[in-house]
Amino acid sequence: MMPFYCSWMNEDLRIFSDSVSKFIDQEIEPHYVEWEQNKWMPRTVWNKLGEAGLLCVDIPEEYGGIGVGFEFAALIVDIFSRRGVGSVSIGAMGVHAGIVAHYIVNMGTEEQKQYYLPKMVSGEFVGAIGMTEPGAGSDLKNIKTSAKKVDGGYLINGSKIFISNGQHCDIIILACKTNPDAGARGVSLFMVEATAKGFVRGSKLEKLGMHCQDTSELFFEDVFVSDDDLLGPLDGGFIAMMQELPRERMVLAVGAQAACEGMLDITLDYVKERNAFGQRIADFQNTRFKLAELATKVRVQKAFVDQCILLLAENKLDTATASMAKLHTTELQGLVADECLQLFGGYGYMTEYRIAREYADARAQRIYGGTSEIMKEIISRELVK
Ligand SMILES: Cc1cc2nc3c(=O)[nH]c(=O)nc-3n(C[C@H](O)[C@H](O)[C@H](O)COP(=O)(O)OP(=O)(O)OC[C@H]3O[C@@H](n4cnc5c(N)ncnc54)[C@H](O)[C@@H]3O)c2cc1C
């Protein structure tokens, strides 16, 4: 396809992108289909990502990162997603590096930063974030997992569901109720290590797509954490979660945009090769018009996503605008996946074809990180306030 103009690309990023692509060529692509079929990605992939310097690039150098801007982190997500290996990047570049590490950078004590961040950069520790519960997803203030004050710390009881990296994780940022009667003002965050007594991983959940990305239920029974394991202020967890939203949403939006571009690329290749009625599928007017419409939508969207990336890099991206990016890109990703799959005919429905995997993977994007409906709530609240 015509290359998309990218307003934030520069020579350093171009060199960096070559090393990311090389890593995918050598360490991810040769194994990816097998991992998807086995529904499991080996733990060693985390260490390899760490060795290659691809985890948590945009955290300060003093904690092991490269100290570069969000553009570098976005570029890694972009390349993994456009190459169709998003199951790896959603857990590693999304949750681990894009969310958990930044919670610690922005809210952690000096001790927490020194202890956890270098381990997350190297891949020695895998991070997860536990907010969602069986009874509370969108409505997070209604979580039931409790952290009760005891001598020297807290006792945690409850369970979480749909937790990305649930099987591989070594450290979980856990949202708990510390004041059950205070609604959103009674939520706190804790650093819980997977070695803690009373912590139990549920089995890996069966999903529609993103099979090698592990998603699990987690259980906490009288898990003791010390006062030092509180992340951010007591009862300030909800506000902290809100502050981190623009970054989380942009990580998902960047992945969605790149996935759209990647799907268009593989579909263009396919329709130029496949024939019906004595001509290429690409020569039917329906095919050309469908692709023209999709390519136009994706390119127009790219300008907005690029603008949001730069705003976030300057710490100027507001939550409503980030929500617009998440809403628009993930909805378009669903449309592109559906329309492109159609152009593959029956082959598109076969999971050995990448477009079938992209179709299934795309579906989750409109649900996690806040559903499309919640994005509309946030955007409309800002509009009519
Ligand atoms: C693959 C995957 C990975 C995930 N990873 C994580 C993770 O790492 N950590 C984590 O904490 N969570 C994770 N989640 C959970 C995810 O964030 C939640 O599923 C999501 O926030 C929705 O919550 P819910 O499933 O409880 O749906 P519900 O909140 O029950 O929503 C059901 C439906 O009602 C709609 N709805 C709810 N409230 C409103 C409203 N106010 N207005 C209009 N419509 C509304 C929703 O949009 C949705 O369509 C993951 C989910 C998936 C699928």
The ligand as a MOL file (V3000), in Angstrom:
LIG
                    3D

  0  0  0     0  0            999 V3000
M  V30 BEGIN CTAB
M  V30 COUNTS 53 58 0 0 0
M  V30 BEGIN ATOM
M  V30 1 C -9.0530 -10.1950 26.6360 0
M  V30 2 C -9.3390 -9.3530 27.8290 0
M  V30 3 C -8.3040 -8.8970 28.6270 0
M  V30 4 C -8.5650 -8.1330 29.7600 0
M  V30 5 N -7.5330 -7.7420 30.5740 0
M  V30 6 C -7.8010 -7.1240 31.7540 0
M  V30 7 C -6.7520 -6.8290 32.6760 0
M  V30 8 O -5.5690 -7.0860 32.4190 0
M  V30 9 N -7.0930 -6.2520 33.8730 0
M  V30 10 C -8.3670 -5.9430 34.1990 0
M  V30 11 O -8.5880 -5.4410 35.2880 0
M  V30 12 N -9.3830 -6.1990 33.3270 0
M  V30 13 C -9.1330 -6.7830 32.1310 0
M  V30 14 N -10.1560 -7.0670 31.2460 0
M  V30 15 C -11.5190 -6.7330 31.6290 0
M  V30 16 C -12.1230 -5.5900 30.8540 0
M  V30 17 O -11.5110 -4.3730 31.1790 0
M  V30 18 C -13.6360 -5.6120 31.1440 0
M  V30 19 O -14.1550 -6.7910 30.5440 0
M  V30 20 C -14.3540 -4.3770 30.6210 0
M  V30 21 O -13.9740 -3.2270 31.3330 0
M  V30 22 C -15.8840 -4.5290 30.6820 0
M  V30 23 O -16.3020 -4.9630 31.9350 0
M  V30 24 P -17.3090 -6.2160 32.0530 0
M  V30 25 O -16.7260 -7.3200 31.2660 0
M  V30 26 O -17.6030 -6.4450 33.4760 0
M  V30 27 O -18.6150 -5.7550 31.2920 0
M  V30 28 P -19.8390 -4.9260 31.9410 0
M  V30 29 O -19.3090 -3.7530 32.6730 0
M  V30 30 O -20.7290 -5.8720 32.6530 0
M  V30 31 O -20.5700 -4.4180 30.6260 0
M  V30 32 C -21.5200 -5.1920 29.8750 0
M  V30 33 C -22.0810 -4.2990 28.7730 0
M  V30 34 O -22.7730 -3.1920 29.3710 0
M  V30 35 C -22.2530 -1.9840 28.8700 0
M  V30 36 N -22.2640 -0.9480 29.8950 0
M  V30 37 C -21.7690 -0.9950 31.1590 0
M  V30 38 N -21.9090 0.1880 31.7630 0
M  V30 39 C -22.5210 1.0180 30.8780 0
M  V30 40 C -22.9240 2.3830 30.8990 0
M  V30 41 N -22.7120 3.1600 31.9670 0
M  V30 42 N -23.5290 2.8870 29.7880 0
M  V30 43 C -23.7290 2.1200 28.7000 0
M  V30 44 N -23.3560 0.8280 28.6110 0
M  V30 45 C -22.7570 0.2830 29.6790 0
M  V30 46 C -20.8250 -2.3100 28.4670 0
M  V30 47 O -20.3220 -1.3790 27.5430 0
M  V30 48 C -21.0150 -3.6910 27.8730 0
M  V30 49 O -21.4610 -3.5910 26.5560 0
M  V30 50 C -9.9120 -7.8000 30.0860 0
M  V30 51 C -10.9410 -8.2270 29.2560 0
M  V30 52 C -10.6840 -8.9900 28.1510 0
M  V30 53 C -11.8180 -9.4490 27.2850 0
M  V30 END ATOM
M  V30 BEGIN BOND
M  V30 1 1 1 2
M  V30 2 1 2 3
M  V30 3 2 2 52
M  V30 4 2 3 4
M  V30 5 1 4 5
M  V30 6 1 4 50
M  V30 7 2 5 6
M  V30 8 1 6 7
M  V30 9 1 6 13
M  V30 10 2 7 8
M  V30 11 1 7 9
M  V30 12 1 9 10
M  V30 13 2 10 11
M  V30 14 1 10 12
M  V30 15 2 12 13
M  V30 16 1 13 14
M  V30 17 1 14 15
M  V30 18 1 14 50
M  V30 19 1 15 16
M  V30 20 1 16 17
M  V30 21 1 16 18
M  V30 22 1 18 19
M  V30 23 1 18 20
M  V30 24 1 20 21
M  V30 25 1 20 22
M  V30 26 1 22 23
M  V30 27 1 23 24
M  V30 28 2 24 25
M  V30 29 1 24 26
M  V30 30 1 24 27
M  V30 31 1 27 28
M  V30 32 2 28 29
M  V30 33 1 28 30
M  V30 34 1 28 31
M  V30 35 1 31 32
M  V30 36 1 32 33
M  V30 37 1 33 34
M  V30 38 1 33 48
M  V30 39 1 34 35
M  V30 40 1 35 36
M  V30 41 1 35 46
M  V30 42 1 36 37
M  V30 43 1 36 45
M  V30 44 2 37 38
M  V30 45 1 38 39
M  V30 46 1 39 40
M  V30 47 2 39 45
M  V30 48 1 40 41
M  V30 49 2 40 42
M  V30 50 1 42 43
M  V30 51 2 43 44
M  V30 52 1 44 45
M  V30 53 1 46 47
M  V30 54 1 46 48
M  V30 55 1 48 49
M  V30 56 2 50 51
M  V30 57 1 51 52
M  V30 58 1 52 53
M  V30 END BOND
M  V30 END CTAB
M  END
